[in-house]
């Protein structure tokens, strides 16, 4: 599968955001971004492969990251994937699903995750939306 430049930039945003929030000596990063934080590709989680997985050295998930372009947000694949990711971390209070989207798509991503959260009966918010908005 080829990855667009926009998607790759969002993966790099995920890596940067997540690496700022953990002690790198106590966590392992697996990412699809060759030559970045981790060289290994993340395993499937709930039947789907995330773009980034950050876990403790003991294997507990901390961040499950995925990058979505504007066109990705409205697909059934994305809905099914994010549902699987949220279900897979629901028992881990420390885990967070981080969704990286292009600037201007934050509202759509937020609404999608909120809808999924309600549909699976998850009462505690375990997700965050980040974007490449100018600073």
Secondary structure by P-SEA (a helix, b strand, c coil): ccccaaaaaaaaaaaaaaaaccccccbbbbcccccccccccccccccccccbbbbccccccccbbbbbcccccccaaaaaaaaaaaaaacccccbbbbbbbcccaaaaaaaaaaaaaaaaccccccccccccccc
